């Protein structure tokens, strides 16, 4: 692809969520969403193979359907209230339509089926963009209109997302699908706390992004798309094993790693709001998430597959790939729990 075209596409992907976050006009928010959608499609089908074409088609159809529902709600709201923003007198059906459209864009259950398939069919670096940067714009819209949303409907979307994110990743052997189900579960946690403390939603999103970026970096360095391929990392990049284990445990939410902070803060906030049953269910599903993260750690660090003597010395002779951002991001995503008083307050 032409370098100028690549620059324009990535700039459009960058500016789409920025326009959405900076806007107080629903139409401009919708335009920002569409910029991200239309710009990322050429990158999804850059490698011409049936899997990427199928993934791009699924992504486009799902996102276009969500955009249509949201635009329909915006136009009906304009006809009803005469403004480009939701007001207190806005019909609840229109707000719920917008919530459903944003849930489809985020991949929340029961609209989550497209996300693992699309993530599996695209390259690793595009999967990273899809699971991090593309989530910011819909969440920013939810953050701006959460006061008008029905908390019951939000919980009806959040709890199934946490359950499906935990159950769906149990029998997966593809690392991209595991990260996709991890994303569904984390989005459920963010949505569950949104009606009670939206600042915790932003903190959870920030920590999730800091955890996901180095994890994808490690997979891209080793081209690890399956558990089998990631298990061969020990003889190529042995120093990466400790980083991988810490990142996966942090994604699972184990103390004293950074990933424990959002889960602890969210459960504490929900207990303060008398949501004891939901907090208990969310904690139980976090254990299922931790199980398939631990399975990756077991395959990566605690097994040594039969190999000949020459392949055991690969790390001594090969020029391994270096990524200067990886150590910094790993430290930020695993060892910043002592800063929790500043982050929570």
Buried (B, 14 or more C-beta within 10 A) or exposed (E): EEEEEEEEBBEBBEBBBBBBBEBEEBBBBBBBBBBBBBBBBEBBBBEEEEEBBBBBBBBBEBBEBBBEBBBBBBEBBBEEBEEBBBEEEBBEEBBBBBBBBBBBBBBBBEBBBBBBBBBBBBBBEBBBBBBBBBBBBBBBBBBBBBEBBEBEBBBEBBBBBBBBBBBBBEEBEBBBBBBBBBBBBBBBBBBBBBBBBBBBBBBBBEBBBBBBBBBBBBBBBBEBBBBEBBBBBBBBBBEBBEBBBBBBBBBBBBEEBBBBBBBBBBBEBBEEBEBEEBBEBBBEBBEBBBEBBBBBBEBBBEEEEEEEEEEEEBBEEEEEEEBEEBEEBBBBBBBBBEEBEEBBE
